[in-house]
Amino acid sequence: MAEYTSIEIRGIFRSPRHFSLWFLMQESGILRQVGIEKIHFDYCESSSGAEAALFAGSIDFISGNHISPYALIAQGYPIVSLASPDNIMRARLVSREPVASLAEVKGWRIGDVPVTGPDGGYNHTRGNHMLYLSREKIGPSEVEWIDLKPTASGDYAELQLRAMQAGSVDATFVRSTAEYQKHGFHVFTPPSLPMVSGPTITTTLTKLKEVDRLGERLVKAMVLGIHFAKTQREKTDAILQSLNQRFPQWGGVRAEKLARMPAKPYPDVAGIANAYELACMHYPEARTMDPIALWDIHYLRDLDGSGFIDELYRNWQGARHEAGRINA
């Protein structure tokens, strides 16, 4: 393989939780291994804002954007996704009354974010919760959605707790339940939802042609970053601690979260299907295209087929405990 020429690129991360893997790649020296001297990152909460920057050519890729790209392909945009290291959503429902199934919340007031953000971008968080209910045969109109904030950022978690305490909502989907349990609310944990999420690599066919081996570099860096998190846990925690100290408002990320990512970050078929279903619910034109059209996994497949990833883990003692995750 020819040596990489040194480049600097620009990217947008859609959620603070996405940034930790890229920060690890930068601080551990992994990006330099693929000839990326630096990624100049900006945070953009809006999916449509990130896409506007991508199509304007002012950035080279987005870390995230999981739903609207299916509609954009139908509209003729050259958007493409290359890898997905996070394909499961886990949420818990806190409620005023105990439930044994989400089927019991029909007719309830659910505190959440609106379907669309202030600029019209899709709120993936709300979509996930609608799918959770859909699995129990509850349509979006069969509960009363109470919009607590335009997006699930900043003080959103605090607003959820306040709404529950005030009695203005009957339930809300959360990540952390400790505070709710202190106040006597009930917790129900539904089965995990397959869903493309997290730091998915999203770019354009145009950028893949313009920037020297952009897709190859980004996918290889992601594979190496996940390997670093799995095999060098103490160093990873030290790097992430510096990130958490710099941005305490992001809630903190630990190596364990990154180490759970699959060694081979292929998108999950069920996760693609659910992301596509969310897209079709909000963007009917998405039904005119095949969801697989968004995905170009040949960079990852080439790396996998070469034996590169298997060789990374060949002498790792933890490989036996991961079993199928090395080949996931």
N, C-alpha and C positions, 0 to 999 in steps of 0.2 A: 504494500500500500504506500502510495506516494506521501511524502511528508506534507503536513498542513502548513500553509502560509498563515501568518498571524493576522487575525481580523478582530475588530470590535463591532458589536452589533447592538441593536436596541430592541427592547421588549417591554411588554406590559404584563403585569400579574394582576389577576382579577380578584384575588382574595389574599389577605395576609397569610392564610394557612398554606397557600401555594408557594409563597416566597421562600420558605425554609429550605426546600430541596435545592433551589437555585443558589441560595446563600451558601449552603454546604458545598456545592460544586465550586463556587468561586473561592471560598476561604481555604478549601483543602487542596487547591491547585489542579483540580480535575479539569476545569475549563481550559487551562493552558495545555493539557495533554491532547486536546483536540484542536489546538491552535486558536482558541478564543481568548484573547487577552482580557477582555472584559465585556460583560453585558450591562449596558446602561438601562436600568429598569425604572419604570414609572408604575405607580399604582393607579388603576382606573376601575372604579366600582361598577361602571356601566358597561354592559355588553355591547351596546350600539356605539358608544364612544370608543371602545377598544377597536371595534371593527372599522370604524371610520378612519382611525389612525393607521390601521393595517392596510386598507385599500388606498389610502393617500400615499403610502410608501414611507411614512415617517417612522415606522417601526418594522422590524423583521419578523416578529412572531408574537403570539399571545400565549401566556400560560393560563389556560382556561378556555371559556366559551364553549359550552357543551350542547346547547339547545338551538339557538338561532342559526348556526351554520347550516343546518339541514334546509331551512327556508332560503338561505342565501344561495345555496347551490341551485335550488329550483328557480331562483331569480337570475341565474347566470353568472354569479360571482365565482372567481377561481379559488375559493377557500378550501383548505385541506387540513386534516388532522393526522398526526404521525404516530403518536404513542399515548397510552393512558395508564398511568401507574396507580390509579385509584378508581375502583369500579364498584364500590359498595357505599351505600348511605345508611347510616345508623342514627335513628332518632328515637326519642322517648316522649310519650305523652304524659303531661301532668294534668290532673283534673281535680275538680271539686268533689266529684263522686267517684268511687272505685269502678273500674271496668275490667272485664275479662277478655274483651275483644274490641277492636276499633269499630265493629259493626254497631256497637252500643251508642256511638256518639251522634247518630243521625238526629238532626234537629238542634244540635248544640250550637253554642256560640264559640267559634274557634279563633283565638288571637293569633294573627299571622302578619305577613307582609302582603301587599297587593300583588296581583299577577304581573303587573308591569311597574317598572320604576318611574321616576320623575321624567326621564327622557324617552320613555317608551320601551326601554330594554326589558327583556324577560327576567323575572325573578325566579331563578331555578329553585330556590328554597321553597317557595309556595307551590311550585309545580310538583316537587317531591311529595309534599304533604297531600296534595290532591290525588297522587298516585297511590299513596298509602291507603287512602279512603276508598279509592276505586277498586282496590283488591278485595275490599269487603262489600262491594256492590253499592257504595254510597257515591252518588254523583256530586259534582262541585256545587250544585244548587241545593243540595239536600242538607247542608249545614249553613249556618250564618257566619260568614267570614268577617271578622272584625280586624280592620287594618290598624296595626299599632304604630307602624313607622314605614316610610317608603322603602327602606332596605334593611336587611338584617345585619346592621353594622353599628359601631359605636355603642350607644346605651340601649340597644334593642333588648338585650337580655334583662336589663333593669326594668324596662317598660313592660315586658312580659310578666315579671313578678308583681309589679304594681297592679296590673290589670287583674291578675288572679286574686290579689289581696282585696281589691276594690269590689270584686264580684261582677265586673263588666264583661268577663269572658268565663266560659265554663271549662275550657281546656286550652292548652297550647303545646306545640311541639318544641322540645328543648334538647340541648346537648348535655348540660349538667343539671342534676336534680337535687343536689345537696340542700340548697336554700329552700326549695319547695318542700322537701321532707321536714325541714325544721319548722315550717309553718303548717304542717299537718295535711298537705295536699297528697294526693295519691299518684303513684307512678305506674305506668304500663309500658312495657317494652315490646313493640311489634317485631316480627321477623325483619331482618335486614332487607333493604331494597337494592337490587342490582341497578347500578346507575353509573354511567361515565361521569366522573367528577374530578376534582383536584387539579394538579398541574399538567393537564393535557397539553401537548404541543400542537398549537394551531397556527398555520401560516397560509401562504398563498402559493399557487403554482408559479406565479411570476417571481416571487422571492426565491423559490427553490432553484430557479434558473439563473437569477441575477447574482446570488451570493455563493461563492465557492463552497461547494459541499455542505451547505447549510443544514439540510436534513440529516445527513450522515453525522455531522458534528453534534447536533443537538440530541439526537437519539443515543449516540454513543456516550455522551456526557451524562445523560439521564441514567443509563445502565450502570455507568461507573459510580455515579452518585448514590444510587440505591445499594450497590455493592459496598461502598464505603460505610454507609449507615448500618448495614447488617454486620459487617466484619470488624469495624473499628468503633464500637459503641461509645467508649469513653471519650475518644477524640471528637466524635460527633456531638455528644452531649456538651462538651466544652465549647465547640463552635456555636451550637444553638443557644447556649447560655449567653454568649456575647450578643446574639441577635435579640434574645428576650430582654436583656438589660437595655438594649438600645430602643426597643419598641415594646415596653411593658403593656401598653394598651392593647396589644394583639392577643394577649391571653396566654402566651407561652407555648412552645412546641418542644417535644422531647424526641430523642433518637428513636424511641420505641415506635412512634407513629411512622417514621420514614422506614424503619426496618421491617415493618409489616408489608411494605410495597412488594409486588412480585419482582423477582430477578429479571424476568422478561416482560416488560410492560405492554403486553398486547391488550387491546380493548376487549372487554368481556361481551360476548354476543348478547346475553340478556340485558346487560347494561346499555348497549347500543339500542336495543329494541325499546327500552323504557325511555331513553333520552329522545329517540325519534317520536315515540308516542306523545311525549310532552310537546315536542315541536309541532306536531300535527294538531294538537288541541288548540294551540294559539296561532299557528300559521298554517291554514288549510292548504296552501300551495305546496307545502312540504310533502304532501301525499303524492305529488306527481313524480317524485324521484325515489330511487332506491337508497335506503340509509347507508348502505355500504359504499356508495359513491363518495361519501365524505372522507373515507379512510384510505390512506396510502401507507401500508405497513411494510413496504419492501425494504426500507432502511433497516428496520428491526429484524426482518426476516433474513436479510443478508448477513447481519451480525450474528444472529442465532445460528444460521446454517454454516457459518465458518467455524463454529465451535468456540468462538471467543468467549461467550457468556459462560458456557459450561466449564471452560478452562479457568475462568476467574474463581469459580467456587470449588474446583476439584479438590483442593487440600483444606478447605474450610471445615472445621469441626462441626459447625452448626448446620451444615448441609443436610445431615441425616434427620435433624429435627424439623427441617422445612419440608422434607419429602417432595410433594408435587409442586411446591411453590417455586422451586428452581426452574421448573419447566412450565410454570403457569403463564 
